[in-house]
Amino acid sequence: MLLKIFRSTLFLLLFPAQFPVWVSAQQTGNVSVAGLAQEIPFEYTDGHLISVRGSIGARTNLQFLVDFGTTYTLLDRHFVPDPSRDGQELDVAHFSNSIPTTEVVLPEFAIGPIVLKDFHARLVDLSNMPAVSSKIAGVIGLDVLQLHNLTIDFTEQKFLLALPAGGKHQAPLETCAVGLAVNASWKGVPIKLAISTGVEVVTLDQDRIKQGTYKLRKQKEGAIGNNFTVTPVTVFETKGLVLANTNLRGPGVLRRMHWPVASDRLDGFMPLLALGADRVSLDFERHLLLWDDPAPPIQSAKLTNR
């Protein structure tokens, strides 16, 4: 179990982006969705990372990670035609751990039923990302995900595009440089968490938490596995950590973070599975995160420990 927790390193912080979050279909290219009720099946890669199938032009059945903590879609250079004639180099030198990035316009890019024409993507070399396997063609970000209200069915492992976003509980979504954030509380003390499917458990900034009045319970020191070269972490229970009127579930990790944008007063990252619900919805029209009552503890544990 500890090894799985330690593998929750934030791959999104390796490629921090500082682009507008609420973008329109015109900004990302012409978009079409065939049919009515639409579903996109997903699978889990390396334990907790969510992946879907899609295509880049004529290259079909490619595997892409999905992350709500990445603002712009990133595609691996090895899966995309040479953009040298149309590509424009981006200045990302001011980001920590910056890696050469190129912008390219793809004639057609598709994820499930979502088909984007003249899609603007960022090309990177994903081999520099230790948490991503070589079979991954890219990381789908909010520029694609927010084109439709989404419901994530964790039990059936699929995204639902056509259903109205709904749920018994809700929390306002806020924009931040690394994507979307929600305001939670820890024993009555406000705490802001960015939403990410790039983390397996709630992951908090060690320095910012220690500056506050939070008291962690049942802490256990640990070290990241051999695949990562980051600082040791502390594992704790998320008791007392609440979003709206829902207690977050599962363990948490406390570690040092280097934030790409100092103005983002975030205290950490929250995976949607921490809500313990079978279904979670993101309503991008009303800027709301919605979910139903948490599943029974046994079922919730199965979701978390797949």
BAKOL-680523 format. One line per 5 residues: number of its first residue (from 1); their letters; for each residue x, y, z of N, C-alpha, C. Coordinates in Angstrom, 1 decimal. Example, Ala and Ser with C-alpha at 12.3 -4.5 7.8 and 13.67 -1.06 7.14 Angstrom:
2
1	AS	13.2 -5.7 7.8 12.3 -4.5 7.8 13.2 -3.3 7.8 | 12.8 -2.2 7.1 13.7 -1.1 7.1 12.9 0.0 7.9
% end
This chain:
306
1	MLLKI	0.8 -1.2 0.0 0.0 0.0 0.0 0.9 1.3 0.0 | 1.9 1.2 0.8 2.8 2.4 0.9 3.4 2.7 -0.5 | 3.8 1.7 -1.2 4.4 1.9 -2.5 3.5 2.6 -3.4 | 2.2 2.2 -3.4 1.2 2.8 -4.2 1.0 4.2 -3.9 | 1.0 4.6 -2.6 0.9 6.0 -2.2 2.1 6.8 -2.6
6	FRSTL	3.3 6.2 -2.5 4.5 7.0 -2.9 4.5 7.2 -4.4 | 3.8 6.4 -5.2 3.7 6.6 -6.6 2.8 7.7 -7.0 | 2.2 8.4 -6.1 1.3 9.5 -6.4 2.1 10.8 -6.6 | 3.3 10.7 -7.0 4.1 11.9 -7.4 3.4 12.7 -8.4 | 3.4 14.1 -8.3 2.7 14.9 -9.2 3.3 15.1 -10.6
11	FLLLF	2.9 14.2 -11.5 3.5 14.4 -12.9 3.2 15.7 -13.5 | 2.0 16.3 -13.1 1.6 17.6 -13.7 2.6 18.7 -13.3 | 3.3 18.6 -12.2 4.2 19.6 -11.9 5.5 19.6 -12.7 | 5.7 18.5 -13.4 6.8 18.4 -14.2 6.6 19.2 -15.5 | 5.4 19.4 -15.9 5.0 20.2 -17.1 4.1 21.2 -16.7
16	PAQFP	4.4 22.2 -15.8 3.5 23.2 -15.4 3.1 24.1 -16.6 | 1.8 24.5 -16.7 1.4 25.4 -17.7 0.7 26.6 -17.2 | 0.8 27.7 -17.9 0.2 28.9 -17.4 -0.6 29.5 -18.6 | -1.6 28.8 -19.0 -2.5 29.2 -20.1 -3.9 29.4 -19.5 | -4.8 30.1 -20.3 -6.2 30.3 -19.9 -6.8 29.0 -19.7
21	VWVSA	-7.7 28.9 -18.6 -8.3 27.6 -18.3 -9.7 27.6 -19.0 | -10.5 28.6 -18.9 -11.8 28.5 -19.5 -11.7 29.0 -21.0 | -11.5 28.0 -21.9 -11.3 28.3 -23.3 -12.6 27.8 -24.1 | -12.8 28.4 -25.2 -14.0 28.1 -26.0 -13.7 27.1 -27.1 | -14.7 26.5 -27.7 -14.4 25.6 -28.8 -13.7 26.3 -29.9
26	QQTGN	-14.0 27.6 -30.1 -13.3 28.3 -31.2 -11.8 28.4 -30.9 | -11.4 28.5 -29.7 -10.0 28.5 -29.4 -9.3 27.2 -29.6 | -10.0 26.1 -29.4 -9.3 24.8 -29.5 -9.5 24.2 -30.9 | -10.3 24.8 -31.7 -10.6 24.2 -33.0 -12.1 23.8 -33.1 | -12.5 23.6 -34.3 -13.9 23.1 -34.5 -14.2 21.8 -33.9
31	VSVAG	-15.2 21.7 -33.1 -15.5 20.5 -32.3 -16.8 19.9 -32.8 | -16.9 18.6 -32.9 -18.1 17.9 -33.2 -18.2 16.7 -32.3 | -19.5 16.3 -31.9 -19.7 15.1 -31.2 -20.8 14.3 -31.9 | -20.5 13.1 -32.3 -21.4 12.3 -33.1 -22.4 11.7 -32.1 | -23.7 11.6 -32.6 -24.7 10.9 -31.9 -25.3 11.7 -30.7
36	LAQEI	-26.0 11.0 -29.8 -26.6 11.6 -28.7 -25.9 11.3 -27.3 | -26.4 10.2 -26.7 -25.7 9.8 -25.5 -24.3 9.3 -25.8 | -23.3 10.0 -25.2 -22.0 9.6 -25.5 -21.2 9.2 -24.3 | -20.4 8.2 -24.5 -19.6 7.6 -23.5 -18.1 7.5 -24.0 | -17.2 7.7 -23.1 -15.8 7.4 -23.4 -15.2 6.5 -22.3
41	PFEYT	-15.0 5.2 -22.7 -14.5 4.3 -21.7 -13.1 4.7 -21.3 | -12.7 4.4 -20.1 -11.3 4.7 -19.6 -10.8 3.5 -18.9 | -9.5 3.4 -18.8 -8.8 2.4 -18.0 -7.8 3.0 -17.1 | -7.3 2.2 -16.2 -6.3 2.7 -15.3 -4.9 2.2 -15.8 | -3.9 3.2 -15.7 -2.6 2.9 -16.1 -1.7 3.1 -15.0
46	DGHLI	-0.7 2.2 -14.7 0.2 2.4 -13.6 -0.5 2.6 -12.3 | -1.7 1.9 -12.1 -2.4 2.0 -10.8 -3.5 3.0 -10.8 | -3.2 4.3 -10.9 -4.2 5.3 -10.7 -4.4 6.3 -11.8 | -3.5 6.3 -12.8 -3.6 7.3 -13.9 -4.7 6.8 -14.8 | -5.6 7.7 -15.2 -6.7 7.4 -16.1 -6.3 7.6 -17.5
51	SVRGS	-6.6 6.7 -18.4 -6.3 6.8 -19.8 -7.5 6.5 -20.7 | -7.5 7.1 -21.9 -8.5 6.9 -22.8 -7.9 6.7 -24.2 | -8.7 6.2 -25.2 -8.2 6.0 -26.5 -8.7 7.1 -27.4 | -7.8 7.4 -28.4 -8.1 8.4 -29.4 -7.2 8.3 -30.6 | -7.2 9.4 -31.4 -6.5 9.4 -32.6 -5.9 10.7 -32.9
56	IGART	-4.7 10.7 -33.6 -4.1 11.9 -34.1 -4.0 11.7 -35.7 | -5.0 12.4 -36.4 -5.0 12.2 -37.8 -5.3 10.7 -38.1 | -4.5 10.1 -38.9 -4.7 8.7 -39.3 -4.2 7.7 -38.3 | -3.5 8.2 -37.3 -3.0 7.2 -36.3 -4.1 7.0 -35.2 | -4.6 5.8 -35.2 -5.8 5.5 -34.3 -5.4 4.6 -33.2
61	NLQFL	-6.4 4.5 -32.3 -6.2 3.6 -31.1 -5.0 4.0 -30.3 | -4.7 5.3 -30.1 -3.6 5.7 -29.3 -4.1 5.9 -27.9 | -3.2 5.8 -26.9 -3.6 5.9 -25.5 -3.1 7.2 -24.9 | -4.1 7.9 -24.3 -3.8 9.2 -23.7 -4.2 9.2 -22.2 | -3.3 9.8 -21.4 -3.7 10.1 -20.0 -4.7 11.2 -20.0
66	VDFGT	-5.5 11.3 -18.9 -6.4 12.4 -18.7 -6.1 13.0 -17.3 | -6.0 14.3 -17.3 -5.6 15.0 -16.1 -6.3 16.3 -16.0 | -7.2 16.5 -15.0 -7.8 17.8 -14.8 -6.9 18.8 -14.2 | -5.7 18.4 -13.9 -4.7 19.3 -13.3 -3.7 19.8 -14.4 | -4.0 19.6 -15.7 -3.2 20.0 -16.8 -4.1 20.9 -17.7
71	TYTLL	-3.6 22.2 -17.8 -4.5 23.1 -18.5 -4.5 23.0 -20.0 | -3.4 22.6 -20.6 -3.3 22.5 -22.1 -2.9 21.0 -22.4 | -3.5 20.5 -23.5 -3.2 19.1 -23.9 -1.7 19.0 -24.4 | -1.0 18.0 -23.9 0.4 17.8 -24.2 0.4 16.5 -25.0 | 1.1 16.5 -26.2 1.3 15.3 -27.0 2.7 15.0 -27.1
76	DRHFV	3.0 13.7 -27.2 4.4 13.3 -27.3 4.9 13.5 -28.7 | 6.1 14.0 -28.9 6.6 14.3 -30.2 6.7 13.1 -31.1 | 6.9 11.9 -30.5 7.1 10.7 -31.3 5.8 10.2 -31.9 | 4.6 10.7 -31.5 3.4 10.3 -32.1 2.8 11.4 -33.0 | 3.5 12.5 -33.3 2.9 13.6 -34.1 3.8 13.8 -35.2
81	PDPSR	3.3 14.1 -36.4 4.1 14.5 -37.6 5.0 15.7 -37.3 | 6.1 15.8 -38.0 7.1 16.9 -37.8 6.4 18.2 -38.0 | 6.4 19.1 -36.9 5.7 20.3 -37.0 6.6 21.5 -37.4 | 7.8 21.2 -38.0 8.8 22.2 -38.2 8.4 23.3 -39.1 | 7.5 23.0 -40.0 7.0 24.1 -40.9 6.0 25.0 -40.2
86	DGQEL	5.1 24.4 -39.4 4.1 25.2 -38.8 4.3 25.5 -37.3 | 5.2 24.8 -36.7 5.4 24.9 -35.3 5.9 26.2 -34.8 | 5.6 26.6 -33.7 6.1 27.9 -33.1 6.6 27.5 -31.7 | 7.9 27.8 -31.5 8.5 27.5 -30.2 7.9 28.4 -29.1 | 7.6 27.8 -27.9 7.0 28.5 -26.8 8.1 28.8 -25.8
91	DVAHF	8.0 30.0 -25.2 8.9 30.4 -24.1 8.4 29.9 -22.8 | 9.0 28.8 -22.4 8.6 28.2 -21.1 9.8 28.2 -20.1 | 10.8 29.0 -20.4 12.0 28.9 -19.6 11.8 29.4 -18.1 | 10.7 30.2 -17.9 10.4 30.7 -16.6 9.7 29.6 -15.7 | 9.4 28.5 -16.2 8.8 27.4 -15.4 9.9 26.5 -14.9
96	SNSIP	9.6 26.0 -13.7 10.6 25.0 -13.1 10.5 23.7 -13.9 | 11.6 23.0 -13.9 11.6 21.7 -14.7 11.1 21.9 -16.1 | 11.4 23.1 -16.7 10.9 23.3 -18.0 11.5 22.4 -19.1 | 10.8 21.9 -20.0 11.2 21.1 -21.1 10.8 21.7 -22.4 | 11.7 21.7 -23.4 11.3 22.3 -24.7 10.0 21.9 -25.2
101	TTEVV	9.2 22.9 -25.5 7.8 22.7 -25.9 7.5 23.4 -27.2 | 6.7 22.8 -28.1 6.4 23.3 -29.4 4.9 23.3 -29.5 | 4.3 24.4 -30.1 2.9 24.5 -30.4 2.7 24.0 -31.9 | 1.7 23.2 -32.1 1.4 22.7 -33.4 -0.1 22.7 -33.6 | -0.6 22.9 -34.9 -2.0 22.8 -35.2 -2.2 21.5 -35.9
106	LPEFA	-3.0 20.6 -35.3 -3.3 19.3 -35.9 -4.6 19.4 -36.7 | -4.6 18.9 -38.0 -5.8 19.0 -38.8 -7.0 18.3 -38.1 | -6.7 17.1 -37.4 -7.8 16.4 -36.7 -7.2 15.7 -35.5 | -7.9 15.8 -34.4 -7.6 15.2 -33.2 -8.9 14.7 -32.5 | -8.9 13.4 -32.1 -10.1 12.8 -31.6 -9.9 12.0 -30.3
111	IGPIV	-10.9 12.2 -29.4 -10.9 11.4 -28.2 -12.3 10.8 -28.1 | -12.5 9.5 -28.3 -13.8 9.0 -28.3 -14.6 9.7 -29.3 | -15.9 10.2 -29.0 -16.7 10.9 -29.9 -16.3 12.3 -30.2 | -15.4 12.8 -29.4 -15.0 14.2 -29.5 -14.0 14.4 -30.7 | -14.4 15.1 -31.7 -13.5 15.3 -32.9 -13.2 16.8 -33.0
116	LKDFH	-11.9 17.1 -32.9 -11.5 18.5 -33.0 -10.7 18.7 -34.3 | -11.1 19.8 -35.0 -10.5 20.2 -36.2 -9.5 21.3 -35.9 | -8.4 21.4 -36.6 -7.4 22.4 -36.4 -7.1 22.7 -35.0 | -6.8 21.6 -34.3 -6.5 21.6 -32.8 -5.1 22.1 -32.5 | -5.0 23.0 -31.6 -3.7 23.5 -31.1 -3.3 22.7 -29.9
121	ARLVD	-2.1 22.0 -30.1 -1.6 21.2 -29.0 -0.2 21.6 -28.7 | 0.3 21.2 -27.6 1.7 21.4 -27.1 2.4 20.1 -27.2 | 3.6 20.1 -28.0 4.4 18.9 -28.1 5.5 18.9 -27.1 | 5.7 17.7 -26.5 6.7 17.6 -25.5 7.4 16.2 -25.7 | 8.4 16.0 -25.1 9.1 14.6 -25.1 8.7 14.0 -23.8
126	LSNMP	7.7 13.1 -23.8 7.2 12.4 -22.6 8.2 11.5 -22.0 | 9.3 11.2 -22.7 10.3 10.3 -22.1 11.0 11.0 -21.0 | 10.9 12.3 -20.8 11.4 13.0 -19.7 10.5 13.0 -18.5 | 9.4 12.3 -18.6 8.4 12.2 -17.6 8.5 10.8 -17.0 | 9.1 10.6 -15.9 9.4 9.2 -15.4 8.1 8.4 -15.0
131	AVSSK	7.0 9.1 -14.7 5.8 8.5 -14.3 4.9 8.0 -15.5 | 5.3 8.3 -16.7 4.6 8.0 -17.9 5.3 6.9 -18.8 | 4.5 5.9 -19.1 5.1 4.8 -19.9 5.3 5.3 -21.4 | 6.1 4.5 -22.1 6.4 4.9 -23.5 5.2 4.7 -24.4 | 4.2 4.0 -24.0 3.0 3.7 -24.9 2.0 4.9 -24.8
136	IAGVI	2.3 5.8 -24.0 1.3 7.0 -23.8 1.6 8.0 -24.9 | 0.6 8.4 -25.7 0.8 9.4 -26.7 0.6 10.8 -26.3 | 0.1 11.1 -25.1 -0.1 12.4 -24.6 -0.9 12.5 -23.4 | -1.1 13.7 -22.9 -1.9 14.0 -21.7 -3.0 15.0 -22.1 | -4.3 14.5 -22.0 -5.4 15.3 -22.3 -5.7 16.3 -21.2
141	GLDVL	-5.8 17.6 -21.5 -5.9 18.6 -20.5 -7.3 19.3 -20.5 | -7.5 20.4 -19.8 -8.7 21.0 -19.6 -9.2 21.7 -20.9 | -8.3 22.0 -21.8 -8.8 22.6 -23.1 -9.7 21.7 -23.9 | -9.5 20.3 -23.7 -10.4 19.4 -24.3 -11.6 19.0 -23.3 | -11.2 18.7 -22.1 -12.2 18.2 -21.1 -13.3 19.1 -20.9
146	QLHNL	-13.1 20.5 -20.9 -14.1 21.4 -20.5 -15.0 21.8 -21.7 | -14.8 21.2 -22.8 -15.7 21.5 -23.9 -17.1 20.9 -23.7 | -17.2 19.9 -22.8 -18.5 19.3 -22.4 -18.6 19.1 -20.9 | -19.8 19.3 -20.3 -19.9 18.9 -18.9 -19.7 17.4 -18.9 | -18.9 17.0 -17.8 -18.5 15.6 -17.7 -19.0 14.9 -16.5
151	TIDFT	-19.4 13.7 -16.6 -19.7 12.9 -15.4 -18.7 11.7 -15.5 | -18.0 11.5 -14.4 -17.0 10.4 -14.4 -17.7 9.2 -13.5 | -17.9 8.1 -14.2 -18.4 6.9 -13.5 -17.3 6.0 -13.2 | -16.9 6.0 -11.9 -15.7 5.3 -11.5 -16.0 3.8 -11.5 | -17.3 3.4 -11.2 -17.7 2.0 -11.2 -17.6 1.4 -12.5
156	EQKFL	-18.2 2.0 -13.5 -18.3 1.5 -14.9 -17.1 1.9 -15.7 | -16.2 2.8 -15.1 -15.0 3.2 -15.8 -15.3 3.9 -17.2 | -16.0 5.0 -17.1 -16.4 5.7 -18.3 -16.7 7.2 -18.0 | -16.4 8.0 -19.0 -16.8 9.4 -19.0 -18.2 9.5 -19.7 | -19.1 10.2 -19.1 -20.4 10.5 -19.8 -20.5 11.9 -20.2
161	LALPA	-20.8 12.1 -21.5 -20.8 13.5 -22.1 -22.2 14.1 -22.2 | -23.2 13.2 -22.4 -24.5 13.7 -22.7 -25.4 13.9 -21.5 | -25.1 13.3 -20.4 -26.0 13.4 -19.2 -25.8 14.8 -18.6 | -26.9 15.3 -18.0 -26.7 16.6 -17.3 -25.8 16.4 -16.1 | -25.0 17.3 -15.8 -24.1 17.2 -14.7 -24.9 17.4 -13.4
166	GGKHQ	-24.9 16.5 -12.5 -25.7 16.6 -11.3 -25.1 15.8 -10.1 | -25.6 16.1 -8.9 -25.2 15.4 -7.8 -25.8 16.0 -6.5 | -25.9 15.2 -5.5 -26.5 15.7 -4.2 -25.6 16.8 -3.6 | -24.3 16.7 -3.7 -23.4 17.7 -3.1 -22.7 18.5 -4.2 | -22.3 19.7 -3.8 -21.6 20.5 -4.8 -20.6 21.5 -4.1
171	APLET	-19.6 21.9 -4.9 -18.6 22.8 -4.5 -18.2 23.7 -5.7 | -18.1 25.0 -5.5 -17.7 25.9 -6.6 -16.3 25.5 -7.1 | -16.1 25.6 -8.4 -14.8 25.4 -9.0 -14.1 26.8 -9.2 | -12.9 26.8 -8.9 -12.1 28.0 -9.1 -11.0 27.7 -10.1 | -10.6 28.7 -10.8 -9.4 28.6 -11.7 -8.1 28.9 -11.1
176	CAVGL	-7.1 28.2 -11.5 -5.8 28.5 -10.9 -4.8 28.1 -12.1 | -3.5 28.5 -11.9 -2.6 28.3 -13.0 -2.4 26.8 -13.3 | -2.6 25.9 -12.4 -2.5 24.5 -12.7 -3.8 23.8 -13.0 | -4.9 24.6 -13.2 -6.2 24.0 -13.6 -7.3 24.5 -12.8 | -8.0 23.6 -12.0 -9.1 23.8 -11.2 -8.9 23.6 -9.8
181	AVNAS	-9.5 24.3 -8.9 -9.3 24.2 -7.4 -10.7 24.3 -6.7 | -10.7 23.7 -5.5 -11.9 23.8 -4.7 -11.4 24.2 -3.3 | -12.3 24.9 -2.6 -12.1 25.3 -1.2 -12.6 24.3 -0.2 | -11.7 23.6 0.5 -12.1 22.6 1.5 -11.8 23.2 2.9 | -11.8 22.4 3.9 -11.5 22.8 5.2 -10.9 21.6 6.0
186	WKGVP	-9.9 21.9 6.9 -9.3 20.9 7.7 -9.6 21.3 9.2 | -10.5 20.6 9.8 -10.9 20.9 11.2 -11.3 22.4 11.3 | -12.1 22.9 10.3 -12.6 24.2 10.3 -11.6 25.3 9.8 | -10.4 24.9 9.4 -9.4 25.8 8.8 -9.5 25.8 7.3 | -9.7 26.9 6.6 -9.8 26.9 5.1 -8.5 26.3 4.5
191	IKLAI	-8.7 25.5 3.4 -7.6 24.9 2.7 -8.0 24.8 1.3 | -7.1 25.2 0.3 -7.5 25.2 -1.1 -6.7 24.0 -1.8 | -7.5 23.2 -2.5 -6.9 22.0 -3.2 -7.1 22.1 -4.7 | -6.1 21.9 -5.5 -6.3 21.7 -6.9 -6.8 20.3 -7.2 | -7.7 20.2 -8.2 -8.2 18.9 -8.6 -7.2 18.3 -9.6
196	STGVE	-6.9 17.0 -9.4 -6.0 16.3 -10.3 -6.2 14.9 -10.3 | -6.2 14.3 -11.5 -6.2 12.8 -11.6 -4.8 12.3 -11.8 | -3.8 13.2 -11.6 -2.4 12.8 -11.7 -1.9 12.4 -10.3 | -2.7 12.5 -9.3 -2.3 12.1 -7.9 -3.2 10.9 -7.5 | -2.7 10.0 -6.7 -3.5 8.9 -6.3 -4.2 9.2 -5.0
201	VVTLD	-3.6 10.0 -4.1 -4.2 10.3 -2.9 -4.1 11.8 -2.7 | -4.8 12.4 -1.7 -4.7 13.8 -1.3 -3.2 14.1 -1.0 | -2.6 15.1 -1.7 -1.2 15.4 -1.6 -1.1 16.8 -1.2 | -0.5 17.1 0.0 -0.4 18.4 0.5 1.0 19.0 0.6 | 1.1 20.3 0.5 2.4 21.0 0.5 2.9 21.0 2.0
206	QDRIK	4.0 20.4 2.2 4.5 20.3 3.6 4.8 21.6 4.2 | 5.4 22.5 3.5 5.8 23.8 4.0 4.6 24.7 4.3 | 3.6 24.7 3.4 2.4 25.5 3.6 1.5 25.0 4.8 | 1.5 23.7 4.9 0.7 23.1 5.9 1.3 23.4 7.3 | 2.6 23.3 7.4 3.3 23.5 8.6 3.2 25.0 9.1
211	QGTYK	3.0 25.9 8.1 2.8 27.3 8.4 1.4 27.6 9.0 | 0.5 26.6 8.8 -0.9 26.8 9.3 -1.0 26.2 10.6 | -2.3 26.0 11.0 -2.6 25.4 12.3 -3.1 24.0 12.3 | -2.8 23.3 11.2 -3.3 21.9 11.0 -2.4 21.0 11.9 | -3.1 20.0 12.4 -2.4 18.9 13.2 -2.7 17.6 12.5
216	LRKQK	-1.7 17.0 12.0 -1.8 15.7 11.3 -1.8 14.5 12.3 | -2.6 13.5 12.0 -2.7 12.4 12.9 -2.1 11.1 12.3 | -1.6 10.3 13.1 -1.0 9.0 12.6 -0.1 9.2 11.4 | 0.9 10.0 11.6 1.9 10.3 10.6 2.9 9.1 10.5 | 3.3 8.9 9.3 4.3 7.8 9.1 5.3 8.3 8.0
221	EGAIG	6.6 8.3 8.4 7.6 8.8 7.4 7.8 7.7 6.4 | 8.1 8.1 5.1 8.4 7.2 4.1 9.3 7.8 3.0 | 9.7 7.0 2.1 10.5 7.6 1.0 9.9 7.2 -0.3 | 10.1 8.0 -1.3 9.5 7.7 -2.7 10.3 6.5 -3.3 | 9.6 5.8 -4.1 10.2 4.6 -4.7 11.4 5.0 -5.6
226	NNFTV	12.1 4.0 -6.2 13.3 4.2 -7.0 13.1 5.0 -8.2 | 11.8 5.1 -8.7 11.6 5.8 -10.0 11.6 7.3 -9.8 | 11.6 7.8 -8.6 11.5 9.2 -8.4 12.7 9.7 -7.6 | 13.0 11.0 -7.8 14.1 11.6 -7.0 13.6 12.8 -6.3 | 12.6 12.7 -5.5 12.0 13.8 -4.8 12.2 13.6 -3.3
231	TPVTV	11.8 14.5 -2.5 12.0 14.5 -1.1 11.1 13.4 -0.5 | 11.5 12.9 0.7 10.6 11.9 1.4 9.3 12.5 1.7 | 8.3 11.6 2.0 7.0 12.1 2.2 6.5 11.6 3.6 | 5.4 12.2 4.1 4.8 11.7 5.3 3.4 11.3 5.0 | 3.0 10.1 5.4 1.7 9.5 5.1 0.8 9.8 6.4
236	FETKG	-0.4 10.3 6.1 -1.3 10.6 7.2 -2.8 10.2 6.8 | -3.7 10.2 7.8 -5.1 10.0 7.5 -5.8 11.3 7.3 | -6.7 11.3 6.3 -7.4 12.6 6.0 -8.6 12.9 6.9 | -8.6 12.3 8.1 -9.7 12.6 9.0 -9.8 14.1 9.3 | -11.0 14.7 9.2 -11.1 16.1 9.5 -11.0 17.0 8.2
241	LVLAN	-10.6 16.4 7.1 -10.5 17.1 5.8 -11.8 17.0 5.1 | -12.5 18.1 4.9 -13.9 18.1 4.4 -14.0 19.0 3.2 | -14.8 18.6 2.2 -15.2 19.4 1.0 -16.7 19.5 1.1 | -17.2 20.7 1.2 -18.6 20.9 1.4 -19.0 20.2 2.6 | -19.9 19.2 2.6 -20.3 18.4 3.7 -19.8 17.0 3.6
246	TNLRG	-18.8 16.7 2.8 -18.3 15.4 2.6 -16.9 15.2 3.2 | -16.7 14.2 4.0 -15.4 13.9 4.5 -14.6 13.2 3.5 | -13.4 13.7 3.2 -12.5 13.0 2.2 -12.1 11.7 2.7 | -11.9 10.7 1.8 -11.5 9.4 2.3 -10.1 9.0 1.8 | -9.6 8.0 2.5 -8.3 7.4 2.2 -7.2 8.1 2.9
251	PGVLR	-5.9 7.7 2.6 -4.8 8.3 3.2 -4.4 9.6 2.5 | -3.4 10.3 3.0 -2.9 11.5 2.4 -1.4 11.5 2.4 | -0.8 12.3 1.6 0.7 12.4 1.6 1.1 13.9 1.8 | 2.0 14.1 2.7 2.6 15.4 2.9 4.0 15.4 2.4 | 4.3 16.4 1.5 5.6 16.5 0.9 5.9 17.9 0.4
256	RMHWP	7.2 18.1 0.2 7.6 19.4 -0.3 7.3 19.6 -1.8 | 6.8 20.7 -2.2 6.4 21.0 -3.6 7.1 22.3 -4.0 | 7.4 22.3 -5.3 7.8 23.5 -5.9 6.8 24.0 -6.9 | 6.0 25.0 -6.5 4.9 25.5 -7.3 5.4 26.3 -8.5 | 4.8 26.1 -9.6 5.2 26.8 -10.8 4.8 28.3 -10.8
261	VASDR	3.8 28.6 -10.1 3.3 30.0 -10.0 3.2 30.4 -8.5 | 4.0 31.3 -8.0 4.0 31.6 -6.6 2.7 32.2 -6.2 | 1.9 32.9 -7.1 0.7 33.6 -6.7 -0.4 32.6 -6.4 | -0.3 31.4 -6.8 -1.3 30.4 -6.5 -1.2 29.9 -5.1 | -2.1 30.4 -4.2 -2.1 30.0 -2.9 -2.8 28.7 -2.7
266	LDGFM	-2.3 27.6 -3.2 -2.8 26.3 -3.1 -2.1 25.5 -2.0 | -2.9 24.7 -1.3 -2.3 23.9 -0.2 -2.0 22.5 -0.6 | -2.4 22.1 -1.8 -2.2 20.7 -2.3 -3.1 20.3 -3.4 | -3.2 19.0 -3.6 -3.9 18.4 -4.7 -4.9 17.4 -4.2 | -6.0 17.3 -4.9 -7.1 16.3 -4.5 -7.5 15.4 -5.7
271	PLLAL	-7.4 14.1 -5.6 -7.9 13.3 -6.6 -9.5 13.2 -6.4 | -10.2 13.0 -7.5 -11.7 13.0 -7.4 -12.1 11.7 -6.6 | -11.3 10.7 -6.6 -11.7 9.4 -5.9 -11.7 9.7 -4.4 | -11.0 10.7 -3.9 -11.0 11.0 -2.5 -12.4 11.3 -2.0 | -13.4 11.7 -2.9 -14.7 12.0 -2.5 -15.5 10.7 -2.1
276	GADRV	-15.0 9.5 -2.6 -15.6 8.2 -2.2 -16.9 8.0 -3.0 | -17.2 8.8 -4.0 -18.5 8.6 -4.7 -18.3 7.8 -6.0 | -19.3 7.0 -6.3 -19.3 6.3 -7.6 -19.2 7.2 -8.8 | -19.9 8.3 -8.7 -20.0 9.3 -9.8 -19.6 10.7 -9.3 | -18.8 11.4 -10.1 -18.5 12.8 -9.9 -18.7 13.5 -11.2
281	SLDFE	-19.3 14.7 -11.1 -19.5 15.5 -12.3 -18.8 16.9 -12.2 | -18.4 17.4 -13.4 -17.9 18.7 -13.5 -18.8 19.5 -14.4 | -19.4 20.5 -13.9 -20.3 21.4 -14.7 -19.5 22.6 -15.0 | -19.0 22.7 -16.2 -18.2 23.8 -16.6 -19.0 25.1 -17.0 | -20.3 24.9 -17.2 -21.2 26.1 -17.4 -21.4 26.8 -16.1
286	RHLLL	-21.7 26.1 -15.1 -21.9 26.7 -13.8 -20.7 26.8 -12.9 | -19.6 26.2 -13.3 -18.3 26.1 -12.6 -18.6 25.4 -11.2 | -19.1 24.2 -11.3 -19.4 23.4 -10.1 -18.8 22.0 -10.2 | -18.4 21.5 -9.1 -18.0 20.1 -8.9 -19.2 19.5 -8.1 | -19.7 18.4 -8.7 -20.9 17.8 -8.1 -20.7 16.3 -7.8
291	WDDPA	-21.2 15.7 -6.8 -21.1 14.3 -6.5 -22.2 13.9 -5.6 | -22.5 12.6 -5.6 -23.5 12.0 -4.8 -22.9 11.5 -3.4 | -23.8 11.0 -2.6 -23.3 10.5 -1.3 -22.1 9.5 -1.5 | -21.1 9.5 -0.7 -20.1 8.5 -0.8 -20.6 7.1 -0.8 | -19.9 6.2 -1.5 -20.3 4.8 -1.6 -20.0 4.2 -0.2
296	PPIQS	-20.6 3.1 0.1 -20.3 2.4 1.4 -18.8 2.2 1.5 | -18.3 2.2 2.7 -16.8 2.1 2.9 -16.2 1.0 2.2 | -16.8 -0.2 2.1 -16.1 -1.4 1.4 -16.1 -1.1 -0.1 | -17.1 -0.6 -0.6 -17.1 -0.3 -2.1 -16.2 0.8 -2.4 | -16.2 1.9 -1.5 -15.2 3.0 -1.7 -13.8 2.5 -1.6
301	AKLTN	-13.5 1.6 -0.7 -12.2 1.1 -0.6 -11.7 0.3 -1.9 | -12.7 -0.4 -2.5 -12.4 -1.1 -3.8 -12.1 -0.1 -4.9 | -12.8 1.0 -4.9 -12.5 2.0 -5.9 -11.1 2.6 -5.7 | -10.8 2.9 -4.5 -9.5 3.5 -4.2 -8.3 2.5 -4.4 | -8.5 1.3 -4.1 -7.4 0.3 -4.2 -7.5 -0.6 -5.4
306	R	-8.3 -0.2 -6.4 -8.5 -1.0 -7.6 -7.4 -2.1 -7.8
% end
